[in-house]
Amino acid sequence: MRLIRQEELDEYRQGWRSYEELKEMGDCHASVENYPQAELCYRQAAVLAPNEPGPFVGLGVVAMQQGQVGLAMRAFQTAKTIDADCSQAYGGMAMIHQEQGRFPQAFEMYLRCLELDANNMLALLGLFQASSQMGTFSKIIHYLELYLDGHPSDHSVLFCLASLYAREGELIQAKQALLTVLASDPDKTEARDLLEDIDHQLERTRMQEVA
């Protein structure tokens, strides 16, 4: 990935005083899908601060949005090389692996991202999706629980956790989670249906124990 030359940078530096401003401008342009200008800002920021991963994360996001998967992966890998603890780089690589059907690789990248940033909702959702594709749920349960420790009122995540508890046979935990969800949203049909099914399973278990 070519960085803009110093003499080229000088032509555009008027009005921009710092790396932070360039990075912020890049983020703003990217948010409104002005990708050419966002890319220019990120490249300028990378010249000013070549040891910062942020501009390369931005370039990766811009490349992904334009369908340039190879460029995006290289940008995220560069960000990871600069900072081995850049959670956004791992998240970006995970999304590319997931989109291309490489679910084990996506799973590992999402895990690393969440190890560095347990509050990353996109990574949490991605990990849940990758887990569903692979049929492995024990690790995602841990990260859902960790997320809910800091966001106890997020009942959409709590419902996901209840579903996973039910899949893993942890029926009491699943029931408790569903009751909490329904206390907040009594009309949530999926939660009521799952709770009814869990109650049937618990009743069958009790009858087997009595017999």
N, C-alpha and C positions, 0 to 999 in steps of 0.2 A: 504494500500500500504506500503510494508516493506521498510524502509530506510536501507541503508548499514551501518553496525556497524563500530565503530571507528577503531577497529583493522583491519577490512577489508579495510577501507579507507586508513590506513597507508601503505598498500601494494601497493596502486596505486598512492600515492601522489607525487612520484618522478617526477620532471619535471613540476609539476603544483603548482603554488605559491599562487593562490587566487581563490576566488569564481567566479570572473568575467572571469577568464581564463577557468574555468571548464564550465561555462554557455556558453561561446563562442564556446568552443570545442564541446559541445553538439549540439549547433545550426549547426555547420559545418557538423558534422556527420549526423544529421537529414536531412540536405539539399541534401546529396548524398545518402540517404536511407540506411545508415549504422546504423540501428536502435538499435542493441544490444549495440554498443559502445556509441551511443547517450544517451541511457537510463542509462548506467553506469555513464557517465559524469553528467547527470542531478541529479542522486541520490547522487553522491559525493557533488555536489554543494548544494543540499538541506541539507546535514549534516553540511556543513560549514556555511550556511546562512539559518537556518530553518524559519526565518521570512520574507524571500523573496518569492514572488509568482512565479517568473520566472521559476525555475526548475520544478514546478508542471505543469505550462502551457506547458513546453517542454515535460514532461512525457505524458500529455494529447494528445498532437499532435502526438507523437510517437505511443501511443496506438491506436489512431484513424486510423493512416496509416496502422496499422496491423490488423484492424478490431476488436479490443478489446474495444467495445463501453462502456461496464460497467466500465472498468478501466479508460478509458478516461474521462467519466463523473465524476468519483470520484476525479480524478486528478484536473480537472477544478474547481470542488466544493471546493477542498482544497485550491487552489489558491485564490478563491473568499473569503473563510473564513479568509485567511491571510490578504488579501487586498480587502476590499469591493468595491474599485474603480478600480479593475483590468479589464480593457476593454477586454483584450485577453481572460480572463476566461469566460466572458459573451459571447464573440464571439464563443468560442469553444463549449459551452453548446448550443448555438443557432443552430450551425451546426448539432449537434447530434439530437436535437429536430426536425429540418427540415428533416434530412435524414430518421427519423422514422415516419414522417407524422404528427407530433404534431405542426401544423403551428401556432396556437395561442401562444403557449409557445415560439416557435422560434421567432415569431414577437416581443414579449416582451423582449426577451434576446437581439435581434438585436437592438431594440430601446435603451436599456440601454447601450449597447456597443457604439452606436453612440452618446449618450449623453456625454459619457466620451471621445470619440475620433471621432469627426465629419469627419475626413479625412480617416476613415477606409473604403477603397473601397470594400473589401470583405464583410463587414457588410452591406454596402449600397446595394450591389447586392443581398445579402441574404434577406434583408428586402424587396426589390422589388419583389423577387420571392415568399416570404411568403405572401406579400400583394396580389399578383396575385392569389395565391391559395385561399385566403380568400375573395377577392373582395373588399378590403378596401384600399383606396389610399390616403386619406387626409394626414396622417402622413408621408408617404413616400415622398409626394410632398414637405413637409416642409424640410426634410433632403436632398433631391436632390437640392433644392434651396440653402440650407446652404452650401452644398458641392461645388456648382458652384460659390458661392461667393468667395471661395478661389482658385477655379480651372476653371476660365471662359472659357478656351480654350478646355475643355474636351467636345467635341461635341457628343461623344457617350452617355454620361450622359444627355446632353442637349436634345438629341433626345428622350431618355426615358421620360424626363420631359415633352416634347411636347406631347408625346403619352398619358401621364396621364392627362395633361390639356385637351386634346381632349375628353378623357373618361368622365371627370368631367364637360364637357360643357363649359370650359373656352377657347372659340375658338380664341379670339383675342390674348391671351397669347400664345396659341399653335402655331398660325400663326407666331408670332414674333420669337419664338424659332426656328421654322422650317426654316424661312428665314435666320437666323444666321447660322444654320447648313449647308444650301445649299450654302451660300456665301463661306464657307470653302470647301465644297465637293459637287459641282454641280451635280455629277453623282450618288448621293446616292438615289437609286430608291425608297426605303421605305419612305424617307422624301418627295420626289416629289409626290408620290401617296397620302400620308396623307395630304399634303398641298392642293392638288387638291380636295380631299374630304371635307376638311374644307372650302375651297372657295365655294363649292357647298352649304354647310350648311349655310354659311353666306349669300349667295345670296338668298336662300329660306327664311331666317329670314327677310331680307330687303324687299322682296316682300310681305311677310305676314304683315309687319308693314305698308307698303303703302296701302295694301288692307283694 
